[in-house]
């Protein structure tokens, strides 16, 4: 199988990763939400690779913007929990 054919197929795992990530981010369970942002970042990489191969420059620009939001999501979901185990972020002075 040629590299071009393999790159054409990247859109399918990218789509599956995007759907899985959206499902995880919608969870009430903080570790699942966190995992969702990481899966979204993986999908951003896959979509960017496919977009580069296909010349889809607007898609690449979108993935860069979404990756920035996903990095923000990772940072927000990895904040320490309050001492009583509450899932809301600890207030910082």
Beta strands, then each sheet from edge to edge (+ up, - down):
end
